[in-house]
Amino acid sequence: MYTDLPVVGSIPRLVGIVASAVGVLYIVARRRVRPLSWFHVFVVLFVLWAAVTTLWSVDSEATQKRLMTYLQLALLVWLIWEIAWSPQRTRALLGAYVLGVSVAAVATVHDYLSGVHATGYPGRFNGLSVDPNELGVTLALGLPMAWYLSLSQRQQRVAWLWQLYVPVAITAILLTASRGAFLTMLVALAIIPATQGRLRLRSKAALCAVVVGSLVLAFSFVPEATLERLQTTQGDIESGYFGNRGRIWRAGLEVAREHPLVGVGAGAFGAAVVPSLNFEWASHSVPLSILVEDGIVGLLIFLAMFGATITALRAVPRLPRRFGIMLLLTLGVGSLSLELGYRKQFWFVLGIVAAEAAATSVSARQRPRVDRRVGPTEGGGELGTGPRPVEMAQGPYDHQ
């Protein structure tokens, strides 16, 4: 998938190591840490439970490897929590994600124009040689982020730059010909009507024109064979096939029935389904993977992580709250047909939503309230004749 490097393994891993080191140095220099939220408490419990499953794992090597991955991902969400303590910092991380996936989206379009098909996937395209299904979902996750960033900008020109990601991402997602990513994209685009709020009619019309124009442009650009594959989505779901996933899911559920409470060990899904499938297939579903590998106990802890994040959103202003909900919905739909539970983008989304919820709720509480009562005049006149206090300037979230 990526160019291998000595010692570190790949360029993304090298970037992750450097970023983690810089983050840790920043926290050390600051000489204090933030109290953990309930989300982070459940993250720790989930990693600890994954460690416990090594005692009965059917594939101890895979479990140990998955445990190391979980530890790195737990470090990721903690660094996000420590670094992104304000709305401006969370938006900076969101912007970094959107810029990164923009490169992958442009690379996918470039591959299509160059006639470079995805290896092993004729008629499908994947920039940077990433699995087309994973690439499509990763690009779809960037849609709510880009839209939220555009609505958080005071300068209209900067806002339009973020919205430019929408047509590029839609085109790239369609070129991957991933049916799961296509459904995820439709959910992600729901953030647009969900955040119209109190915008003026002219603004709403302009935003709708952007979306409709993006869809028309993308569908006219994508080859007919790709569109025909996407049209089979409904039939695949109704038949229970869905790209050979139905057979894998049934085998996974059978294993879950045999090991319901504690599972077969973190990362051991492939080994557990070998007797029935004669191959170490991936689960292609985050909930099923957690259920099979970590049992009901692990699944409940995992769902508690989601629940803690959603609960934290109740205290934030309308725009970031709707953004967080739509981003989590997008992640949830994308996780139903793809094994993202041990991928960085999955945990990044959870971590950034938790950080955004905390940052915006604190910002809202600290914002001085305007005393709308009319006080006396400076010269000691009667009540009701004095000047009204000046209200604060409208912030990026107040228009929603």
C-alpha angles and dihedrals in degrees: 000000000000135000110274118235128196116266098350096055104218143013095254090051090050090051090049093051092050093046092048092049092050091048093051091048089051092053092047091050091050089053096212139074132211121248110259121250125228088262091062092046090057090046089057091047091050093052091046091051090050087054091051091053089068086079093070104017118143088214109033094179092055091046093052090049092049091048091056089050091051090050090054091048091049087053088051095055091045092052090049089051093050097043102037099058096138135048090248092056095047090051089051090056091046089051091051090053093049092048090050095050090044088065090052091047093051090046090054092052089047091053090052093050089047093048093240108149125200111269108259092005109086113200092020130099132210125179117221090015093276117154103274094228093051092041092053094052091044090054091047091055088059093060097075090041094053092045092049091049090051092053091047093057122098093198113074094208092058090046091055090051090059091046089054086075090069099071093038093050094045090052093047093047091052090049090057086061088213110155093198091051090048091057090045090052092054090054091047092053089057087080088077098066090034092062101041090103114145097348116140118261091250091054092048091051091050093050092048089050090054092053097043091045091049092052094046092047093047096048092047091050099048118086119255094243091060093050091049090056092050090051090063091065097098094045091048092052094047092050092048091234104105099168096324091305094116092069091048093048093051090051090049093051090051090055090047090055090054094047104026105152108041104011130218098289134288112291093009099109093108094052092046095057096044094094091059102030101030089224138073097250122182115243096241088208129077098207092048092046092052092045094051097040102036102021128220090313093058093042092053091051090047092051089047088060089057092043093052090052093049092046091053090057092066092078098051130090120273102263099049089041093056090043091053093048094048093046091051091047090051091050091047095052092045090051094056094074102024134058101239099142094107098034125108096234091058094053093039090060093049092046096047094048090051091048093045092050092052095043097048095043090052090046091051092049093048094049107106114246117235112242101223094186114111113239133200123283121261091252094058096261127156125297113269096034099083127097119276115246116258113256122227119263115266112269127216092266100042096082091066 
